[in-house]
């Protein structure tokens, strides 16, 4: 999940009877499964919450280029290099659709960047972990994209039209990424003992951070309840985590890898796995900027933006010159 | 050329083409996540992806024409600096984004007319690769030329950076048009054009683009050369050390 712990302004979720007519009509449309479009009336808190959620998702795509980009120049074959380039390009593209979707809510991309660079806006905790071996590229595709899909598939039906439509395209590409990641892991696990060890090491390091992507239990969270009432969140964090574990454990078994959780066991009665609790102290530390790579990631983004100022200014200046020339030519012709 | 398609000349020529694509693709991919605008991240990755795809085609042809049973990955990941045949231009460090754009432009303006001429090669495999690549490269050239113009004729700073990029890279352009014994052999059998034969097209494109960009080509310059016979700048060794790391560290492993 690329959006974690998105806050609303809600103190509690209000019933239809407590709403003013305009908001009530809005809520009734959502309850009827209708889409809300950019020009339509929406409660201010719905707008703000969506901006937070969509921009956090977009920032995650953009920052997510860094840990994977780290291995493009070291990819082991031409084909793997091409696939990884295509994946990272897709992710930058996802960032672009998502920024565009957020812009329909009345915020500019530059403003969103500013919020990212100042640390005000967050991105997914997962991208603050380092990619130390080629197997990490496999693990990211398999686990991280796998976890992202869990949350993004239902978002294709969310109430905000531009977000739902962006998600349709994103989901198609994400499932391709997940298959590619799993394929990298499969080849490593069938390879030399060193390659197999590389794959196990990657699973050991990425398993818990992947479970943390869903965020802590939100059963008691008023923010989650409000987001669910607005249909911009469909499942609880625990439900998604359970689904992810149940889907992933058999895949690890197929690969011949051991999931690093001694508490992991099949529970026949609930028809799912029991599993251990992620280290939430670590999670909150990473969210607060104390993860292994937070500083590098943010610094890389700030530097890219700062170093690129002359480039963007140059393009803007050229566009103004061209407009002035066209205007002058038009006047001369008259 | 033998009935099996074996030809040392074609193999060597395919290495020259493929290696330039590979090394430029590598350099472009170093920008991933660090470009000055999201659209540029996407465009650079896309260009790099095209170039890596072209690399695969050229290096597969090199393997086939060489007939020693090597694969394109073995060529890419197990040759040392002296075995590489790329132009010196493409291995130059990225510098600022202006230098990266200018390097791409100077390369594209050479690459496209060459590919168009190669579409008439007497070797069907060369002609087919050239035809596929030319479609992609036509777009690369359109984009890089457009950026050169917009940045050259942008702000004083963007102009100065683009002019500095021209001045720095210019000495690496002369090599593109120099012929050696292999070229003579390729020309004689109609496999590839004489390297100097598309200099006029390149020159014309550059003159027009630079005029729009308010940039000047250096009046006096010299040509750095050696890439095509395996004598490179110091930079290529570091590119290969990074690119070949896994294949070197885990010999014989499949990925």
Interface residues (C-beta under 8 A of the other chain):
Chain A: X62 X63 X65 X66 X68 X69 X72 X73 X74 X75 X76 X77 X78 X79 X80 X81 X82 X85 X86 X88 X89 X92 X93 X95 X96 X99 X109 X134 X184 X187 X188 X191 X192 X194 X195 X300 X301 X303 X304 X305 X307 X308 X309 X310 X311 X312 X313 X314 X315 X316 X317 X318 X319 X321
Chain B: X22 X26 X29 X30 X32 X33 X34 X35 X36 X37 X38 X39 X40 X41 X42 X45 X46 X48 X49 X52 X53 X55 X56 X59 X72 X73 X76 X77 X96 X97 X98 X149 X150 X151 X153 X154 X155 X157 X158 X159 X161 X242 X243 X245 X246 X247 X250 X253 X254 X255
